[in-house]
Amino acid sequence: MPSQDPGSSKTPGAYARQFALAMELPFLLVGGVVVGGFVGHLLDHWWHTQPYLMIVLGALGFGVGVKDMLRRLAKDDASSTPNHR
C-alpha cells in the first residue's frame, strides 16, 4: 500500500480539478487552430488569396491557444499552492 506523503496538502477535489484541466487543454489548442483556419479560409475565398490567410490565421490561432493554455495552467498552479508565510 503506498504511503501518503505527510507534507502533501492535496484536497480531495484537487485530483478532479487536475483531470478536468487535462481534458480541457487539448481543446484550447485545437479550437484556436480550427477557428483561425476557418476564418482564414472564408477570407481567402472572399478575397481570392488561397491559402495564405488560412495558414496565417491558423498559426495565429495556435499561438493564442498556447497563450491561453499557459495562462490557465499558471492560474491553476497559483490556486493549488498553499500560502506559506
Secondary structure, DSSP 8 states (H G I E B T S, - for coil): -----TT----TTHHHHHHHHHHHHHHHHHHHHHHHHHHHHHHHHHHT-TTHHHHHHHHHHHHHHHHHHHHHHHHHHHHHS----
